[in-house]
Every structure is written in structure tokens, then in C-alpha cells.
């Protein structure tokens, strides 16, 4: 996802919103074409649409986002080096 403005206050506000969102299981601030990558866990497409409507579309600093839906998981091996 891409933010409109990258200033410390707005980035920190977005991080707090994502920490509070129960649908978000992982949130990464990234370099390159996306400012953040979010990993969500939702029950169905309607729950995803609700997240988009209430969390992303209401944030005036969210410029755009792309979504991908996982159809299958081949490997999940969580590691933490942070």
C-alpha cells in the first residue's frame, strides 16, 4: 500500500491504526513501490471489504493499495530477526 505523505507523525499514526486492527496479523514498513505490506486474517470476502471500507478508505493519507488473496499456503515458517 502507498501513503500519500511520508512524515513521521502520519506514519506513526498509520502504524498505531494497524496495531489496533484485529484483522491485521502482520504489518511491515517497506522500501520500493509500497510503503507498507499488510497481512490480514479475515473470515471471508465480506470481512475483507469491511476492513477496506473502515480502515483504508477512511484514512485520507492512504493513496492506493493492491490486494492479493492467498489460495493456498505451501510453507509458513515464521521467524523473527527484528
N, C-alpha and C positions, 0 to 999 in steps of 0.2 A: 504494500500500500504506500501511497505517496502523500506526504503532508504538503500543504500549501506554503507554510513558512516554517523554517527550522530555526527557532530561537529557543533558548534554554527553558524559558517559562512554559511555552506551548508544548515542547517535547515532554517535559516533566508532567504536565497536566495529562497528556495523552497516556503516558505510562501509568499514571495513577488510575485513569479510567479503565485501562486494560487489566490492571491488577484486580480491580473490583468486579470486573465482568466474569461471572461464573462460567460462561461459555468458553472463555479463553484459557487454554491449558498451558500454552507457551507463547511468549512474546519476545521477539528479537529485534533490536535496532540494528540495521544493516547498512552496508555501503552499496553503491551501484544504483541501479534504476529504482529500487524500492527503499523506502526509509525504514519500514517495519515489515516483518513477516509474523503473522499470527497463526497459531494452530488452535483450532476450535474443536470442541466435542459437543455436538448437538444431537438431539434425537431424530430429527427429520428436516426436510427442506423448509417447512414452515417455521421451525425454530431458528434456522439459519436466516431466513427472511426477516424474522423479528429482530435478531441481533443486528443485521444490517440497518434496519429501519430505526432502531432505538439507540444504537451505539455509533455507527459510522455516519449515517446520513444526517444525524443531528449535530455532528461535530463540524463546525464551519472551517476547521483547519485541515480536514481530510479532503485532499484534492481528488484522488481517484484510487481505486483498488481493483484488483483482479482476484477471482476466486478459482480454486481448484478443489474438486471433491474426490477424495480417495475412494476408489472402488475396491481395493484390496490392499493388504499390508503384507509385504514379503519379509520384512525384517524391521523389528523395533528393538533397539538396543540403547536405552537412554544412558548417557554418560555426562558427567559434569566436569569441565575443566576450568570453569569460571570461579 
